Amino acid sequence: VSTEDAEVLAEKESLSFLETSALEAFNVEKAFQTILLDIYQIISKKALAAQEAANSTGLPQGTTINVANLSGTVTKKACCSN
């Protein structure tokens, strides 16, 4: 496949294109870095969108309720009789 045909197909399909050669070690590291950066950006966008969705749900924020005995003393009652 010619480089030109591969570039056209990649652009048409919204794919990344980078010519590499494992034999000559040409652009191999750059290809991995490009893919990792693309994955990082996609995951970051999804995480940000999820965070924004969670913040915009309109649900009330939680509050702490103290259920301790206000007098500070605890009275225990028998629960069962024999």
N, C-alpha and C positions, 0 to 999 in steps of 0.2 A: 504494500500500500504506500502510495506516495505521501510525503509529509503534508502536501497541500490538501489531498483528499481527507487525510486524518484530521487536520485542523478544521476543515469545513464540517465534517461529521460531528466533531466535538462541539463546535459552536452551535450547530443545529440542535443537538441533544442537550445543550447546556451542561456540558462536561468540561473538565479541565483537560488540557493537552500539554504534554511536555515530552519532547523527544529525549530518550535515554539510551545508554549503551552500557550493559553490564560488563561487556568485554573490555571496554576502554574506561570504565568507571566514570562515564560522562553523564552528568545530571542525575545520578542515582540518589545521592544524598539530598539534592534539591527537590526531587520528586517526593521523597518521604517527608521532608519538612513542609512542602506545600500541602500534602494530604493531611498531615497532622494539624496544620493551621486551619484548613477548611473544616475539619472535624471539630476543633476547638470553637471556632466561630459559630457553627451550627448549634452545638450544645449550649454555648453561652446565650445565644438568642432564645433558645427554648427555655432555659432556666429563667431568664429575665422575663419572658412572656408569662411563665407560670407564676412568678412572684408578683407581677403586676395584676394578673387575674385574681390571685389570692387576696391582694390588697383592695381590689375594687369590688368585692362581693357584697359589701355593705353589711356583713355580719358584725355584730357587736364584739368588742374585744372582751376577753375573759376578765373576771375580777376575783380576788381572793376573798373567801368567806372563812372567818375564824369560827369554828364550832366548839371551841373550848368553853368550859364552864366559866362564866364571867366572874364568879366569886373566888375562883382559884382553888376551890376544894372540890373534890370528886367524891360523890357518894355512890357506893356500889349497892345494888339490890340483888338479892338472890333471884336467880332466874327459874329455878326448878325446886320442887319439893319432893322428898322421897316418900 
